[in-house]
Amino acid sequence: MILGAVFRGLGAHPAGWRHPGAHRDPLRDAAVLKRTARTAEAAKLDYLFFGEWLATGPDLEFRDPDLLARIDPVSSIAFLAGLTKRIGLIATVNTAFADLYTLARQTASIDRLSEGRAGLNVVTGADPRAAGNHGRDGRDGTEPNYDQASEIVRALRLLWDSWEDDAFVHDARSGRLIDPGKLHRTDAVGEHVRVTGPLNVARPVQGHLPIVHAGTSSRSRLLAAELADLSLVALPTVEQAVLFRAELQQQALAFGRERGHPLVVTPVLPVVAATTAEARAVYDELLRLVPLDDGSPLAQSPDFPANRSIRALSTVVGVPLGTPDLDDAVPLRVTRRFSDGGQRLLESVATRTGRRVEGERAITYRHLLASHAVPATAVVGSAREVADHLDGWFTDGAVDGFNVLSPFLGAQFEAFTGLVVPELQRRGLFRTEYEGRTLRDHLGLERPQNVHVVEAREVGRSA
Ligand SMILES: Cc1cc2nc3c(=O)[nH]c(=O)nc-3n(C[C@H](O)[C@H](O)[C@H](O)COP(=O)(O)O)c2cc1C
């Protein structure tokens, strides 16, 4: 099973940073990064993963506080290359705003510095604020541009192939340093790409860095089928995931790729503790810490999300709820009239907190509203229960692995690595030692040959 950890200094749950188990000083980025990477490596995780968002604004304070201010992903993995030895390091780059030659240099360099542990997650997110930060009109590039992403990935691979692996001959006696026949121009010209090359960095240790693609639409899936080594996709049920993976890998066969590729990983947000009751208490606390529209001054902030009011909840459950105290229990006579959406919300709160309508630990309006406001699909439970969930998805062929999000660092990440990983190891589902050296080794991906070597061999054969 592939297990990667998504680094989010302020946590993956918007209220995670308020939890008593969260780092008290998360903006000391270097220390938090170091500690998280060492914990992840000690657990033998495949990789640490860094997302990207190219803009900020006050609205993010409530919606997704981790996006407000953070170290950029390429800098993060460059920093960690020197502080870790075995774990893979994946940075997200948005191809709409990247400079191709610079990106090829940076990624090849980090792959060299990390001795073959770098990976690149290609995203296409079109955001007017990001456009504004890159000298473009906000209306320009509001659609993800997959043709551009595809051209960029192909050109990156060509640039990485500029030098053959044995191009540096180092013949000190004759004075010959390189074999110039083993250095190749790139000359990639497309609608979105124009680069002559060659690249002024040696071929990456992995040949080509593993390419991840995160996306959900059918065009996104096409890009993954054609070019990605790892497809990162959020899938709601095992059944849908089994179907998605089978279709994606079928589509990839049509591009001449090997069976079983690309690999598929899905995000998961475990809330884990030594016992079910303790894990539920952590989740319960996270719900309690979500700021809601309860008449407090905070809720008057211009950027406070509109979906955090009782009025919004009334729409979701299909019943006018009036103006209850948020900490009142929701009575059975009210929940009986809930719509299907309302029933699903009740069920999600019940399974994740162990609360029941009118039970000894009752479901309150606050629980329902917080759960609606922050629709994190958390898996809450003991190590065994969380491992059962991952085991089930993996064994049913729904995914090849998981991108693990922690609601907050470090206690919840340490709970995952300290409790769930050993349980998966006991079941023989996860490695107990790193066997290979590179990220490709960890993922079971072969090192690609240099396209110029392959071409020369084909020319030789037909001559
Ligand atoms: C699990 C997952 C993680 C993603 N992470 C990022 C990210 O860190 N940065 C980003 O700009 N886009 C991210 N995306 C967005 C996708 O790259 C893509 O732009 C988005 O899904 C919209 O395009 P689509 O509808 O074609 O999939 C992510 C998508 C998924 C499914």
The ligand as an ORCA input file, in Angstrom:
! r2SCAN-3c Opt
* xyz 0 1
  C      -7.052     15.541     -4.125
  C      -6.810     16.808     -4.918
  C      -5.804     17.682     -4.501
  C      -5.562     18.869     -5.196
  N      -4.566     19.713     -4.788
  C      -4.370     20.881     -5.436
  C      -3.375     21.816     -4.991
  O      -2.662     21.591     -4.017
  N      -3.249     22.988     -5.677
  C      -4.030     23.291     -6.755
  O      -3.845     24.357     -7.346
  N      -4.974     22.428     -7.181
  C      -5.165     21.255     -6.556
  N      -6.141     20.384     -7.012
  C      -6.995     20.839     -8.134
  C      -6.787     20.151     -9.473
  O      -5.496     20.212     -9.962
  C      -7.726     20.736    -10.534
  O      -7.335     22.017    -10.874
  C      -9.131     20.783    -10.037
  O      -9.488     19.489     -9.651
  C     -10.099     21.353    -11.086
  O      -9.978     20.755    -12.296
  P     -10.857     19.497    -12.738
  O     -12.289     19.876    -12.483
  O     -10.539     19.316    -14.203
  O     -10.433     18.336    -11.927
  C      -6.369     19.192     -6.324
  C      -7.364     18.290     -6.721
  C      -7.601     17.114     -6.047
  C      -8.675     16.192     -6.530
*
